[in-house]
Amino acid sequence: MQPILANYTASITELKKSPTQLLNGAGDEVIAILNHNVPSAYLVPSKLYEKMMDIIDDYHLSLEVEKSLNDGDKPIKVNLDDL
């Protein structure tokens, strides 16, 4: 059985009928869209989506920083006031 990773669920039919009503009912929560009682999509509020994208961007940036720190080159000390 596939887990449902949301507190709110709706069928595709419900989504077609009244998307605004679903969004208002869930508030700032994610809605799992079900097809034959199996999650087929997740409807994510825009603020949460933007936060998720920021987290993903930060993660990828941290990977680049880690790669740069471990490339064997000697770090250069920089004073922020000099920039």
PDB file of N, CA, C and O in Angstrom:
ATOM      1  N   MET A   1       0.836  -1.179   0.000  1.00  0.00           N
ATOM      2  CA  MET A   1       0.000   0.000   0.000  1.00  0.00           C
ATOM      3  C   MET A   1       0.887   1.250   0.000  1.00  0.00           C
ATOM      4  O   MET A   1       1.848   1.340   0.764  1.00  0.00           O
ATOM      5  N   GLN A   2       0.562   2.179  -0.839  1.00  0.00           N
ATOM      6  CA  GLN A   2       1.333   3.421  -0.964  1.00  0.00           C
ATOM      7  C   GLN A   2       0.879   4.423   0.110  1.00  0.00           C
ATOM      8  O   GLN A   2      -0.318   4.670   0.253  1.00  0.00           O
ATOM      9  N   PRO A   3       1.828   5.004   0.865  1.00  0.00           N
ATOM     10  CA  PRO A   3       1.420   5.966   1.902  1.00  0.00           C
ATOM     11  C   PRO A   3       0.895   7.261   1.287  1.00  0.00           C
ATOM     12  O   PRO A   3       1.300   7.659   0.194  1.00  0.00           O
ATOM     13  N   ILE A   4      -0.008   7.901   2.010  1.00  0.00           N
ATOM     14  CA  ILE A   4      -0.524   9.206   1.606  1.00  0.00           C
ATOM     15  C   ILE A   4       0.173  10.239   2.476  1.00  0.00           C
ATOM     16  O   ILE A   4       0.001  10.250   3.695  1.00  0.00           O
ATOM     17  N   LEU A   5       0.958  11.106   1.852  1.00  0.00           N
ATOM     18  CA  LEU A   5       1.799  12.054   2.582  1.00  0.00           C
ATOM     19  C   LEU A   5       1.120  13.420   2.707  1.00  0.00           C
ATOM     20  O   LEU A   5       1.729  14.452   2.426  1.00  0.00           O
ATOM     21  N   ALA A   6      -0.131  13.414   3.127  1.00  0.00           N
ATOM     22  CA  ALA A   6      -0.877  14.662   3.295  1.00  0.00           C
ATOM     23  C   ALA A   6      -2.005  14.427   4.288  1.00  0.00           C
ATOM     24  O   ALA A   6      -2.497  13.308   4.436  1.00  0.00           O
ATOM     25  N   ASN A   7      -2.405  15.488   4.959  1.00  0.00           N
ATOM     26  CA  ASN A   7      -3.530  15.402   5.895  1.00  0.00           C
ATOM     27  C   ASN A   7      -4.873  15.525   5.194  1.00  0.00           C
ATOM     28  O   ASN A   7      -5.902  15.136   5.747  1.00  0.00           O
ATOM     29  N   TYR A   8      -4.872  16.063   3.980  1.00  0.00           N
ATOM     30  CA  TYR A   8      -6.098  16.254   3.208  1.00  0.00           C
ATOM     31  C   TYR A   8      -6.009  15.452   1.920  1.00  0.00           C
ATOM     32  O   TYR A   8      -4.945  15.344   1.310  1.00  0.00           O
ATOM     33  N   THR A   9      -7.146  14.890   1.517  1.00  0.00           N
ATOM     34  CA  THR A   9      -7.207  14.157   0.262  1.00  0.00           C
ATOM     35  C   THR A   9      -8.431  14.599  -0.530  1.00  0.00           C
ATOM     36  O   THR A   9      -9.409  15.093   0.031  1.00  0.00           O
ATOM     37  N   ALA A  10      -8.357  14.410  -1.838  1.00  0.00           N
ATOM     38  CA  ALA A  10      -9.485  14.686  -2.719  1.00  0.00           C
ATOM     39  C   ALA A  10      -9.325  13.831  -3.964  1.00  0.00           C
ATOM     40  O   ALA A  10      -8.213  13.498  -4.374  1.00  0.00           O
ATOM     41  N   SER A  11     -10.446  13.488  -4.547  1.00  0.00           N
ATOM     42  CA  SER A  11     -10.401  12.736  -5.798  1.00  0.00           C
ATOM     43  C   SER A  11     -10.170  13.713  -6.951  1.00  0.00           C
ATOM     44  O   SER A  11     -10.330  14.924  -6.800  1.00  0.00           O
ATOM     45  N   ILE A  12      -9.796  13.169  -8.091  1.00  0.00           N
ATOM     46  CA  ILE A  12      -9.630  14.002  -9.282  1.00  0.00           C
ATOM     47  C   ILE A  12     -10.959  14.661  -9.639  1.00  0.00           C
ATOM     48  O   ILE A  12     -10.988  15.810 -10.080  1.00  0.00           O
ATOM     49  N   THR A  13     -12.051  13.936  -9.450  1.00  0.00           N
ATOM     50  CA  THR A  13     -13.384  14.486  -9.731  1.00  0.00           C
ATOM     51  C   THR A  13     -13.670  15.687  -8.841  1.00  0.00           C
ATOM     52  O   THR A  13     -14.175  16.703  -9.318  1.00  0.00           O
ATOM     53  N   GLU A  14     -13.349  15.580  -7.540  1.00  0.00           N
ATOM     54  CA  GLU A  14     -13.542  16.705  -6.620  1.00  0.00           C
ATOM     55  C   GLU A  14     -12.684  17.899  -7.031  1.00  0.00           C
ATOM     56  O   GLU A  14     -13.120  19.047  -6.944  1.00  0.00           O
ATOM     57  N   LEU A  15     -11.466  17.618  -7.476  1.00  0.00           N
ATOM     58  CA  LEU A  15     -10.570  18.685  -7.911  1.00  0.00           C
ATOM     59  C   LEU A  15     -11.148  19.409  -9.120  1.00  0.00           C
ATOM     60  O   LEU A  15     -11.104  20.638  -9.191  1.00  0.00           O
ATOM     61  N   LYS A  16     -11.690  18.650 -10.070  1.00  0.00           N
ATOM     62  CA  LYS A  16     -12.295  19.257 -11.261  1.00  0.00           C
ATOM     63  C   LYS A  16     -13.510  20.111 -10.893  1.00  0.00           C
ATOM     64  O   LYS A  16     -13.709  21.191 -11.448  1.00  0.00           O
ATOM     65  N   LYS A  17     -14.324  19.613  -9.947  1.00  0.00           N
ATOM     66  CA  LYS A  17     -15.559  20.307  -9.566  1.00  0.00           C
ATOM     67  C   LYS A  17     -15.292  21.647  -8.909  1.00  0.00           C
ATOM     68  O   LYS A  17     -15.865  22.664  -9.298  1.00  0.00           O
ATOM     69  N   SER A  18     -14.418  21.646  -7.909  1.00  0.00           N
ATOM     70  CA  SER A  18     -14.252  22.867  -7.115  1.00  0.00           C
ATOM     71  C   SER A  18     -12.845  22.989  -6.533  1.00  0.00           C
ATOM     72  O   SER A  18     -12.642  22.765  -5.340  1.00  0.00           O
ATOM     73  N   PRO A  19     -11.878  23.343  -7.374  1.00  0.00           N
ATOM     74  CA  PRO A  19     -10.503  23.472  -6.867  1.00  0.00           C
ATOM     75  C   PRO A  19     -10.365  24.550  -5.791  1.00  0.00           C
ATOM     76  O   PRO A  19      -9.613  24.380  -4.831  1.00  0.00           O
ATOM     77  N   THR A  20     -11.085  25.649  -5.951  1.00  0.00           N
ATOM     78  CA  THR A  20     -10.990  26.732  -4.962  1.00  0.00           C
ATOM     79  C   THR A  20     -11.509  26.283  -3.611  1.00  0.00           C
ATOM     80  O   THR A  20     -10.925  26.617  -2.579  1.00  0.00           O
ATOM     81  N   GLN A  21     -12.590  25.537  -3.604  1.00  0.00           N
ATOM     82  CA  GLN A  21     -13.152  25.038  -2.353  1.00  0.00           C
ATOM     83  C   GLN A  21     -12.167  24.096  -1.658  1.00  0.00           C
ATOM     84  O   GLN A  21     -12.022  24.141  -0.436  1.00  0.00           O
ATOM     85  N   LEU A  22     -11.496  23.249  -2.428  1.00  0.00           N
ATOM     86  CA  LEU A  22     -10.486  22.352  -1.851  1.00  0.00           C
ATOM     87  C   LEU A  22      -9.350  23.142  -1.222  1.00  0.00           C
ATOM     88  O   LEU A  22      -8.940  22.867  -0.094  1.00  0.00           O
ATOM     89  N   LEU A  23      -8.842  24.128  -1.961  1.00  0.00           N
ATOM     90  CA  LEU A  23      -7.735  24.939  -1.446  1.00  0.00           C
ATOM     91  C   LEU A  23      -8.139  25.680  -0.186  1.00  0.00           C
ATOM     92  O   LEU A  23      -7.369  25.738   0.773  1.00  0.00           O
ATOM     93  N   ASN A  24      -9.337  26.246  -0.175  1.00  0.00           N
ATOM     94  CA  ASN A  24      -9.811  26.972   1.005  1.00  0.00           C
ATOM     95  C   ASN A  24      -9.973  26.030   2.193  1.00  0.00           C
ATOM     96  O   ASN A  24      -9.657  26.394   3.326  1.00  0.00           O
ATOM     97  N   GLY A  25     -10.462  24.826   1.935  1.00  0.00           N
ATOM     98  CA  GLY A  25     -10.667  23.859   3.013  1.00  0.00           C
ATOM     99  C   GLY A  25      -9.369  23.366   3.631  1.00  0.00           C
ATOM    100  O   GLY A  25      -9.311  23.101   4.831  1.00  0.00           O
ATOM    101  N   ALA A  26      -8.341  23.245   2.826  1.00  0.00           N
ATOM    102  CA  ALA A  26      -7.062  22.731   3.321  1.00  0.00           C
ATOM    103  C   ALA A  26      -6.189  23.827   3.924  1.00  0.00           C
ATOM    104  O   ALA A  26      -5.246  23.535   4.661  1.00  0.00           O
ATOM    105  N   GLY A  27      -6.495  25.074   3.617  1.00  0.00           N
ATOM    106  CA  GLY A  27      -5.672  26.176   4.133  1.00  0.00           C
ATOM    107  C   GLY A  27      -4.281  26.121   3.549  1.00  0.00           C
ATOM    108  O   GLY A  27      -4.114  26.143   2.329  1.00  0.00           O
ATOM    109  N   ASP A  28      -3.279  26.050   4.409  1.00  0.00           N
ATOM    110  CA  ASP A  28      -1.879  26.018   3.972  1.00  0.00           C
ATOM    111  C   ASP A  28      -1.322  24.594   3.919  1.00  0.00           C
ATOM    112  O   ASP A  28      -0.107  24.397   3.907  1.00  0.00           O
ATOM    113  N   GLU A  29      -2.206  23.616   3.888  1.00  0.00           N
ATOM    114  CA  GLU A  29      -1.794  22.215   3.895  1.00  0.00           C
ATOM    115  C   GLU A  29      -1.770  21.633   2.479  1.00  0.00           C
ATOM    116  O   GLU A  29      -2.431  22.136   1.570  1.00  0.00           O
ATOM    117  N   VAL A  30      -1.006  20.584   2.321  1.00  0.00           N
ATOM    118  CA  VAL A  30      -0.913  19.848   1.060  1.00  0.00           C
ATOM    119  C   VAL A  30      -2.155  18.968   0.906  1.00  0.00           C
ATOM    120  O   VAL A  30      -2.678  18.437   1.886  1.00  0.00           O
ATOM    121  N   ILE A  31      -2.615  18.822  -0.329  1.00  0.00           N
ATOM    122  CA  ILE A  31      -3.752  17.951  -0.621  1.00  0.00           C
ATOM    123  C   ILE A  31      -3.266  16.818  -1.527  1.00  0.00           C
ATOM    124  O   ILE A  31      -2.686  17.069  -2.583  1.00  0.00           O
ATOM    125  N   ALA A  32      -3.502  15.585  -1.116  1.00  0.00           N
ATOM    126  CA  ALA A  32      -3.189  14.435  -1.964  1.00  0.00           C
ATOM    127  C   ALA A  32      -4.368  14.237  -2.914  1.00  0.00           C
ATOM    128  O   ALA A  32      -5.512  14.108  -2.479  1.00  0.00           O
ATOM    129  N   ILE A  33      -4.077  14.214  -4.209  1.00  0.00           N
ATOM    130  CA  ILE A  33      -5.103  13.973  -5.215  1.00  0.00           C
ATOM    131  C   ILE A  33      -5.089  12.480  -5.523  1.00  0.00           C
ATOM    132  O   ILE A  33      -4.075  11.931  -5.953  1.00  0.00           O
ATOM    133  N   LEU A  34      -6.231  11.835  -5.295  1.00  0.00           N
ATOM    134  CA  LEU A  34      -6.312  10.387  -5.420  1.00  0.00           C
ATOM    135  C   LEU A  34      -6.993   9.974  -6.716  1.00  0.00           C
ATOM    136  O   LEU A  34      -7.955  10.596  -7.165  1.00  0.00           O
ATOM    137  N   ASN A  35      -6.466   8.912  -7.300  1.00  0.00           N
ATOM    138  CA  ASN A  35      -7.073   8.272  -8.456  1.00  0.00           C
ATOM    139  C   ASN A  35      -7.256   6.809  -8.075  1.00  0.00           C
ATOM    140  O   ASN A  35      -6.271   6.086  -7.922  1.00  0.00           O
ATOM    141  N   HIS A  36      -8.496   6.360  -7.919  1.00  0.00           N
ATOM    142  CA  HIS A  36      -8.803   5.005  -7.447  1.00  0.00           C
ATOM    143  C   HIS A  36      -8.139   4.755  -6.093  1.00  0.00           C
ATOM    144  O   HIS A  36      -7.549   3.700  -5.860  1.00  0.00           O
ATOM    145  N   ASN A  37      -8.248   5.748  -5.204  1.00  0.00           N
ATOM    146  CA  ASN A  37      -7.715   5.689  -3.831  1.00  0.00           C
ATOM    147  C   ASN A  37      -6.204   5.542  -3.743  1.00  0.00           C
ATOM    148  O   ASN A  37      -5.675   5.103  -2.722  1.00  0.00           O
ATOM    149  N   VAL A  38      -5.519   5.905  -4.804  1.00  0.00           N
ATOM    150  CA  VAL A  38      -4.049   5.899  -4.815  1.00  0.00           C
ATOM    151  C   VAL A  38      -3.594   7.318  -5.156  1.00  0.00           C
ATOM    152  O   VAL A  38      -4.102   7.913  -6.106  1.00  0.00           O
ATOM    153  N   PRO A  39      -2.640   7.871  -4.391  1.00  0.00           N
ATOM    154  CA  PRO A  39      -2.172   9.228  -4.696  1.00  0.00           C
ATOM    155  C   PRO A  39      -1.588   9.315  -6.107  1.00  0.00           C
ATOM    156  O   PRO A  39      -0.688   8.554  -6.464  1.00  0.00           O
ATOM    157  N   SER A  40      -2.102  10.239  -6.893  1.00  0.00           N
ATOM    158  CA  SER A  40      -1.576  10.436  -8.243  1.00  0.00           C
ATOM    159  C   SER A  40      -0.875  11.783  -8.371  1.00  0.00           C
ATOM    160  O   SER A  40      -0.110  12.008  -9.308  1.00  0.00           O
ATOM    161  N   ALA A  41      -1.145  12.682  -7.413  1.00  0.00           N
ATOM    162  CA  ALA A  41      -0.514  14.005  -7.419  1.00  0.00           C
ATOM    163  C   ALA A  41      -0.694  14.635  -6.043  1.00  0.00           C
ATOM    164  O   ALA A  41      -1.518  14.203  -5.236  1.00  0.00           O
ATOM    165  N   TYR A  42       0.095  15.657  -5.810  1.00  0.00           N
ATOM    166  CA  TYR A  42      -0.053  16.445  -4.588  1.00  0.00           C
ATOM    167  C   TYR A  42      -0.240  17.900  -4.982  1.00  0.00           C
ATOM    168  O   TYR A  42       0.512  18.435  -5.797  1.00  0.00           O
ATOM    169  N   LEU A  43      -1.231  18.525  -4.407  1.00  0.00           N
ATOM    170  CA  LEU A  43      -1.509  19.937  -4.636  1.00  0.00           C
ATOM    171  C   LEU A  43      -0.869  20.696  -3.478  1.00  0.00           C
ATOM    172  O   LEU A  43      -1.292  20.580  -2.328  1.00  0.00           O
ATOM    173  N   VAL A  44       0.160  21.475  -3.808  1.00  0.00           N
ATOM    174  CA  VAL A  44       0.967  22.142  -2.781  1.00  0.00           C
ATOM    175  C   VAL A  44       0.716  23.644  -2.849  1.00  0.00           C
ATOM    176  O   VAL A  44       0.822  24.237  -3.923  1.00  0.00           O
ATOM    177  N   PRO A  45       0.379  24.278  -1.703  1.00  0.00           N
ATOM    178  CA  PRO A  45       0.199  25.736  -1.702  1.00  0.00           C
ATOM    179  C   PRO A  45       1.475  26.452  -2.151  1.00  0.00           C
ATOM    180  O   PRO A  45       2.583  25.973  -1.908  1.00  0.00           O
ATOM    181  N   SER A  46       1.310  27.587  -2.797  1.00  0.00           N
ATOM    182  CA  SER A  46       2.452  28.288  -3.398  1.00  0.00           C
ATOM    183  C   SER A  46       3.518  28.662  -2.373  1.00  0.00           C
ATOM    184  O   SER A  46       4.708  28.547  -2.666  1.00  0.00           O
ATOM    185  N   LYS A  47       3.130  29.104  -1.189  1.00  0.00           N
ATOM    186  CA  LYS A  47       4.136  29.476  -0.177  1.00  0.00           C
ATOM    187  C   LYS A  47       4.977  28.279   0.238  1.00  0.00           C
ATOM    188  O   LYS A  47       6.190  28.395   0.415  1.00  0.00           O
ATOM    189  N   LEU A  48       4.333  27.134   0.392  1.00  0.00           N
ATOM    190  CA  LEU A  48       5.069  25.926   0.761  1.00  0.00           C
ATOM    191  C   LEU A  48       5.975  25.486  -0.384  1.00  0.00           C
ATOM    192  O   LEU A  48       7.112  25.075  -0.152  1.00  0.00           O
ATOM    193  N   TYR A  49       5.483  25.569  -1.611  1.00  0.00           N
ATOM    194  CA  TYR A  49       6.295  25.204  -2.777  1.00  0.00           C
ATOM    195  C   TYR A  49       7.533  26.095  -2.860  1.00  0.00           C
ATOM    196  O   TYR A  49       8.637  25.606  -3.099  1.00  0.00           O
ATOM    197  N   GLU A  50       7.352  27.403  -2.663  1.00  0.00           N
ATOM    198  CA  GLU A  50       8.494  28.331  -2.700  1.00  0.00           C
ATOM    199  C   GLU A  50       9.503  27.990  -1.611  1.00  0.00           C
ATOM    200  O   GLU A  50      10.711  28.047  -1.841  1.00  0.00           O
ATOM    201  N   LYS A  51       9.010  27.634  -0.418  1.00  0.00           N
ATOM    202  CA  LYS A  51       9.914  27.253   0.675  1.00  0.00           C
ATOM    203  C   LYS A  51      10.672  25.975   0.315  1.00  0.00           C
ATOM    204  O   LYS A  51      11.871  25.869   0.574  1.00  0.00           O
ATOM    205  N   MET A  52       9.973  25.003  -0.280  1.00  0.00           N
ATOM    206  CA  MET A  52      10.621  23.763  -0.702  1.00  0.00           C
ATOM    207  C   MET A  52      11.712  24.041  -1.730  1.00  0.00           C
ATOM    208  O   MET A  52      12.794  23.459  -1.663  1.00  0.00           O
ATOM    209  N   MET A  53      11.433  24.921  -2.674  1.00  0.00           N
ATOM    210  CA  MET A  53      12.427  25.252  -3.697  1.00  0.00           C
ATOM    211  C   MET A  53      13.637  25.945  -3.080  1.00  0.00           C
ATOM    212  O   MET A  53      14.767  25.692  -3.498  1.00  0.00           O
ATOM    213  N   ASP A  54      13.420  26.815  -2.091  1.00  0.00           N
ATOM    214  CA  ASP A  54      14.539  27.456  -1.392  1.00  0.00           C
ATOM    215  C   ASP A  54      15.410  26.416  -0.691  1.00  0.00           C
ATOM    216  O   ASP A  54      16.638  26.497  -0.733  1.00  0.00           O
ATOM    217  N   ILE A  55      14.774  25.445  -0.052  1.00  0.00           N
ATOM    218  CA  ILE A  55      15.520  24.386   0.639  1.00  0.00           C
ATOM    219  C   ILE A  55      16.341  23.578  -0.358  1.00  0.00           C
ATOM    220  O   ILE A  55      17.502  23.259  -0.101  1.00  0.00           O
ATOM    221  N   ILE A  56      15.736  23.248  -1.495  1.00  0.00           N
ATOM    222  CA  ILE A  56      16.452  22.481  -2.524  1.00  0.00           C
ATOM    223  C   ILE A  56      17.622  23.291  -3.079  1.00  0.00           C
ATOM    224  O   ILE A  56      18.713  22.755  -3.272  1.00  0.00           O
ATOM    225  N   ASP A  57      17.398  24.586  -3.338  1.00  0.00           N
ATOM    226  CA  ASP A  57      18.478  25.452  -3.822  1.00  0.00           C
ATOM    227  C   ASP A  57      19.619  25.519  -2.810  1.00  0.00           C
ATOM    228  O   ASP A  57      20.790  25.425  -3.179  1.00  0.00           O
ATOM    229  N   ASP A  58      19.272  25.682  -1.528  1.00  0.00           N
ATOM    230  CA  ASP A  58      20.295  25.728  -0.480  1.00  0.00           C
ATOM    231  C   ASP A  58      21.080  24.421  -0.416  1.00  0.00           C
ATOM    232  O   ASP A  58      22.296  24.428  -0.229  1.00  0.00           O
ATOM    233  N   TYR A  59      20.381  23.309  -0.570  1.00  0.00           N
ATOM    234  CA  TYR A  59      21.041  22.007  -0.552  1.00  0.00           C
ATOM    235  C   TYR A  59      22.048  21.892  -1.694  1.00  0.00           C
ATOM    236  O   TYR A  59      23.185  21.472  -1.482  1.00  0.00           O
ATOM    237  N   HIS A  60      21.632  22.263  -2.898  1.00  0.00           N
ATOM    238  CA  HIS A  60      22.549  22.179  -4.043  1.00  0.00           C
ATOM    239  C   HIS A  60      23.731  23.138  -3.878  1.00  0.00           C
ATOM    240  O   HIS A  60      24.857  22.808  -4.251  1.00  0.00           O
ATOM    241  N   LEU A  61      23.476  24.310  -3.324  1.00  0.00           N
ATOM    242  CA  LEU A  61      24.561  25.252  -3.055  1.00  0.00           C
ATOM    243  C   LEU A  61      25.536  24.670  -2.034  1.00  0.00           C
ATOM    244  O   LEU A  61      26.749  24.823  -2.178  1.00  0.00           O
ATOM    245  N   SER A  62      25.013  24.002  -1.004  1.00  0.00           N
ATOM    246  CA  SER A  62      25.903  23.401   0.000  1.00  0.00           C
ATOM    247  C   SER A  62      26.761  22.299  -0.614  1.00  0.00           C
ATOM    248  O   SER A  62      27.911  22.114  -0.216  1.00  0.00           O
ATOM    249  N   LEU A  63      26.207  21.562  -1.586  1.00  0.00           N
ATOM    250  CA  LEU A  63      27.005  20.546  -2.276  1.00  0.00           C
ATOM    251  C   LEU A  63      28.147  21.180  -3.057  1.00  0.00           C
ATOM    252  O   LEU A  63      29.262  20.656  -3.067  1.00  0.00           O
ATOM    253  N   GLU A  64      27.873  22.308  -3.711  1.00  0.00           N
ATOM    254  CA  GLU A  64      28.917  23.018  -4.462  1.00  0.00           C
ATOM    255  C   GLU A  64      29.990  23.551  -3.523  1.00  0.00           C
ATOM    256  O   GLU A  64      31.180  23.479  -3.831  1.00  0.00           O
ATOM    257  N   VAL A  65      29.577  24.083  -2.387  1.00  0.00           N
ATOM    258  CA  VAL A  65      30.538  24.598  -1.403  1.00  0.00           C
ATOM    259  C   VAL A  65      31.404  23.454  -0.892  1.00  0.00           C
ATOM    260  O   VAL A  65      32.626  23.585  -0.814  1.00  0.00           O
ATOM    261  N   GLU A  66      30.776  22.335  -0.545  1.00  0.00           N
ATOM    262  CA  GLU A  66      31.512  21.171  -0.050  1.00  0.00           C
ATOM    263  C   GLU A  66      32.510  20.670  -1.093  1.00  0.00           C
ATOM    264  O   GLU A  66      33.647  20.333  -0.764  1.00  0.00           O
ATOM    265  N   LYS A  67      32.076  20.625  -2.345  1.00  0.00           N
ATOM    266  CA  LYS A  67      32.959  20.181  -3.424  1.00  0.00           C
ATOM    267  C   LYS A  67      34.141  21.145  -3.562  1.00  0.00           C
ATOM    268  O   LYS A  67      35.278  20.716  -3.758  1.00  0.00           O
ATOM    269  N   SER A  68      33.873  22.422  -3.461  1.00  0.00           N
ATOM    270  CA  SER A  68      34.916  23.425  -3.592  1.00  0.00           C
ATOM    271  C   SER A  68      35.911  23.353  -2.424  1.00  0.00           C
ATOM    272  O   SER A  68      37.115  23.522  -2.611  1.00  0.00           O
ATOM    273  N   LEU A  69      35.392  23.103  -1.232  1.00  0.00           N
ATOM    274  CA  LEU A  69      36.262  23.015  -0.058  1.00  0.00           C
ATOM    275  C   LEU A  69      37.149  21.773  -0.090  1.00  0.00           C
ATOM    276  O   LEU A  69      38.227  21.757   0.504  1.00  0.00           O
ATOM    277  N   ASN A  70      36.695  20.751  -0.775  1.00  0.00           N
ATOM    278  CA  ASN A  70      37.433  19.486  -0.809  1.00  0.00           C
ATOM    279  C   ASN A  70      38.173  19.249  -2.120  1.00  0.00           C
ATOM    280  O   ASN A  70      38.547  18.113  -2.410  1.00  0.00           O
ATOM    281  N   ASP A  71      38.395  20.293  -2.920  1.00  0.00           N
ATOM    282  CA  ASP A  71      39.042  20.095  -4.224  1.00  0.00           C
ATOM    283  C   ASP A  71      40.563  20.093  -4.144  1.00  0.00           C
ATOM    284  O   ASP A  71      41.233  19.930  -5.164  1.00  0.00           O
ATOM    285  N   GLY A  72      41.119  20.273  -2.942  1.00  0.00           N
ATOM    286  CA  GLY A  72      42.564  20.217  -2.779  1.00  0.00           C
ATOM    287  C   GLY A  72      43.257  21.560  -2.880  1.00  0.00           C
ATOM    288  O   GLY A  72      44.423  21.672  -2.502  1.00  0.00           O
ATOM    289  N   ASP A  73      42.583  22.579  -3.375  1.00  0.00           N
ATOM    290  CA  ASP A  73      43.178  23.913  -3.446  1.00  0.00           C
ATOM    291  C   ASP A  73      43.211  24.540  -2.060  1.00  0.00           C
ATOM    292  O   ASP A  73      42.345  24.290  -1.221  1.00  0.00           O
ATOM    293  N   LYS A  74      44.246  25.373  -1.840  1.00  0.00           N
ATOM    294  CA  LYS A  74      44.368  26.056  -0.566  1.00  0.00           C
ATOM    295  C   LYS A  74      43.356  27.216  -0.525  1.00  0.00           C
ATOM    296  O   LYS A  74      43.302  28.022  -1.454  1.00  0.00           O
ATOM    297  N   PRO A  75      42.555  27.299   0.550  1.00  0.00           N
ATOM    298  CA  PRO A  75      41.571  28.385   0.641  1.00  0.00           C
ATOM    299  C   PRO A  75      42.245  29.749   0.720  1.00  0.00           C
ATOM    300  O   PRO A  75      43.353  29.867   1.244  1.00  0.00           O
ATOM    301  N   ILE A  76      41.593  30.761   0.210  1.00  0.00           N
ATOM    302  CA  ILE A  76      42.087  32.132   0.262  1.00  0.00           C
ATOM    303  C   ILE A  76      41.261  32.872   1.291  1.00  0.00           C
ATOM    304  O   ILE A  76      40.033  32.893   1.209  1.00  0.00           O
ATOM    305  N   LYS A  77      41.935  33.487   2.273  1.00  0.00           N
ATOM    306  CA  LYS A  77      41.237  34.233   3.313  1.00  0.00           C
ATOM    307  C   LYS A  77      40.815  35.591   2.758  1.00  0.00           C
ATOM    308  O   LYS A  77      41.628  36.303   2.169  1.00  0.00           O
ATOM    309  N   VAL A  78      39.545  35.949   2.944  1.00  0.00           N
ATOM    310  CA  VAL A  78      39.007  37.193   2.424  1.00  0.00           C
ATOM    311  C   VAL A  78      38.279  37.918   3.543  1.00  0.00           C
ATOM    312  O   VAL A  78      37.541  37.302   4.312  1.00  0.00           O
ATOM    313  N   ASN A  79      38.484  39.208   3.633  1.00  0.00           N
ATOM    314  CA  ASN A  79      37.764  40.040   4.592  1.00  0.00           C
ATOM    315  C   ASN A  79      36.570  40.637   3.860  1.00  0.00           C
ATOM    316  O   ASN A  79      36.743  41.256   2.810  1.00  0.00           O
ATOM    317  N   LEU A  80      35.378  40.466   4.383  1.00  0.00           N
ATOM    318  CA  LEU A  80      34.172  40.972   3.743  1.00  0.00           C
ATOM    319  C   LEU A  80      34.209  42.490   3.541  1.00  0.00           C
ATOM    320  O   LEU A  80      33.645  42.999   2.573  1.00  0.00           O
ATOM    321  N   ASP A  81      34.867  43.209   4.445  1.00  0.00           N
ATOM    322  CA  ASP A  81      34.971  44.670   4.314  1.00  0.00           C
ATOM    323  C   ASP A  81      35.804  45.068   3.110  1.00  0.00           C
ATOM    324  O   ASP A  81      35.634  46.161   2.572  1.00  0.00           O
ATOM    325  N   ASP A  82      36.704  44.192   2.681  1.00  0.00           N
ATOM    326  CA  ASP A  82      37.548  44.489   1.525  1.00  0.00           C
ATOM    327  C   ASP A  82      36.822  44.277   0.197  1.00  0.00           C
ATOM    328  O   ASP A  82      37.287  44.733  -0.848  1.00  0.00           O
ATOM    329  N   LEU A  83      35.698  43.595   0.239  1.00  0.00           N
ATOM    330  CA  LEU A  83      34.956  43.330  -0.987  1.00  0.00           C
ATOM    331  C   LEU A  83      34.172  44.559  -1.310  1.00  0.00           C
ATOM    332  O   LEU A  83      33.455  44.589  -2.310  1.00  0.00           O
TER     333      LEU A  83
END
